[in-house]
Amino acid sequence: MTLLQSELPIARIGDLPVADAPEPVSGRAIHNSGFERKGRDFYATPSRVTEALLRHVKFRGPVWEPCCGDGAMSKVLSAHGHEVVSTDIVDRGFGTPGVDFLACREVPGNCRSIVTNPPYGDTGSQIGQSKSSVAMLGFLQHAMTLTDSVQGQLALLVRLQWIAGKRAADMMSAGPFSAVIVLTKRIQWFDMGEKTNTAQHHHAWVVFDHEHPAGQPPAMLFA
Ligand SMILES: C[S@@+](CC[C@H](N)C(=O)[O-])C[C@H]1O[C@@H](n2cnc3c(N)ncnc32)[C@H](O)[C@@H]1O
């Protein structure tokens, strides 16, 4: 259903659900990276990753970065001329803290797009915890519902392997899946000089557009 502009569900930042749970300390090791997984899955995305997305996708209207961390993605989006609303469940010194994305029922302001690198595991959400692959499905479903309400767009940075899972594939195929942008160079999340280990995972942007023509297959792109 196409909503008229005047019917769009608009939330002000002050209306968004605020989370007050303390940040958990996690001792779970992240594969072979040599680093402990950070509380509530904080990894700042290198700017080249967001720039690769913006080379391929034009976003309509203001963009919501709902897991903004320290603003790594938001800053690139702003530098490319986008109006950006930045929120996070944790206060990382950027944007509006204390906003639990999974508890949000509306997009803030007049945002038409959601762009983020979501948490892969421990979200700290009041909505509940799940294993990372399942948590990502919940995140995708929720983001899809929110962007549907504004006929908008959604871009999520995910592990390439995650796309191949049956449930992820089914969910993506059922939505307005418009593009997958495979990053051919692995993301180095941490720089520890010569002690830095080789990154284990390839990543990709999965992009959905609620104005994508029905029946048109998603574009497969490389960056
Ligand atoms: C992998 S980091 C990515 C940060 C930023 N998007 C970037 O790419 O640089 C994930 C971020 O999601 C936030 N986060 C985790 N669960 C959240 C939730 N339920 N609602 C909002 N933010 C959440 C974390 O605090 C963390 O800053």
The ligand as a Gaussian input file, in Angstrom:
#p B3LYP/6-31G(d) Opt

LIG

0 1
 C       28.777000      -3.025000      14.428000
 S       28.509000      -1.475000      15.291000
 C       28.335000      -0.395000      13.898000
 C       28.448000       1.060000      14.228000
 C       28.224000       1.971000      13.000000
 N       26.968000       1.630000      12.343000
 C       29.350000       1.803000      12.017000
 O       29.131000       1.105000      11.025000
 O       30.438000       2.333000      12.237000
 C       26.816000      -1.739000      15.839000
 C       26.246000      -0.630000      16.689000
 O       24.896000      -1.000000      16.971000
 C       24.554000      -0.535000      18.249000
 N       23.391000      -1.298000      18.708000
 C       23.372000      -2.573000      19.180000
 N       22.100000      -2.930000      19.446000
 C       21.313000      -1.875000      19.165000
 C       19.910000      -1.630000      19.245000
 N       19.061000      -2.575000      19.670000
 N       19.444000      -0.420000      18.869000
 C       20.300000       0.552000      18.438000
 N       21.636000       0.392000      18.342000
 C       22.141000      -0.820000      18.696000
 C       25.826000      -0.749000      19.063000
 O       25.831000       0.070000      20.211000
 C       26.906000      -0.386000      18.036000
 O       27.264000       0.965000      18.156000

